[in-house]
C-alpha cells in the first residue's frame, strides 16, 4: 500500500489535549488522524462494505 505524508500545524495546547485524550485508548495522534480521515468512507453507503466491513449496516434487534 502506498502512503502519503500529511503535515499540519496545530496549537501546542490542542495537540497536548488530543494526546491526553487518545493515549488511554492506546492511540497516537497519527492513528487518530487516520481514523478521522477514514470516517467519510464508513458513512458513504457505496464505500462502506469495502472499507468498513459493512459493520454500520448491522442493526441491533
C-alpha positions in Angstrom: 0.0 0.0 0.0 1.3 3.4 -0.9 1.2 6.1 1.7 1.3 9.9 1.6 2.7 12.3 4.2 0.4 14.7 5.8 1.9 17.7 7.7 -0.3 20.0 9.8 0.2 22.9 12.2 -1.8 22.9 15.3 -1.7 24.9 18.6 0.5 23.1 21.1 -2.3 23.1 23.7 -4.7 21.4 21.3 -2.0 18.8 20.5 -1.4 18.1 24.2 -5.1 17.8 24.9 -5.5 15.4 22.0 -2.6 13.3 23.2 -4.2 13.1 26.7 -7.5 12.1 25.1 -6.1 9.4 22.8 -3.3 7.9 25.0 -5.7 6.0 27.3 -7.2 4.5 24.2 -3.8 3.3 23.0 -3.8 5.7 20.0 -1.2 8.0 18.8 -2.1 11.3 17.2 -1.2 9.8 13.8 -3.5 6.9 14.3 -6.4 9.1 15.5 -6.0 11.3 12.4 -6.1 8.1 10.2 -9.3 7.0 11.8 -10.8 10.5 11.3 -9.8 10.5 7.6 -11.4 7.2 7.1 -14.7 8.3 8.6 -16.3 9.6 5.3 -15.6 6.2 3.7 -17.6 4.5 6.5 -20.5 6.8 6.2 -20.8 6.7 2.4 -23.1 3.7 1.7 -21.3 2.8 -1.5 -17.9 2.6 0.1 -19.0 1.2 3.5 -18.7 -2.5 2.6 -15.3 -2.2 1.1 -13.7 -0.1 3.8 -15.7 -0.8 6.9 -16.7 -4.4 6.5 -20.4 -3.4 6.5 -20.4 -3.0 10.2 -22.6 0.0 10.0 -25.2 -2.0 8.2 -25.8 -4.3 11.1 -28.8 -3.4 13.1 -29.4 -4.2 16.8 -32.6 -6.2 17.2 
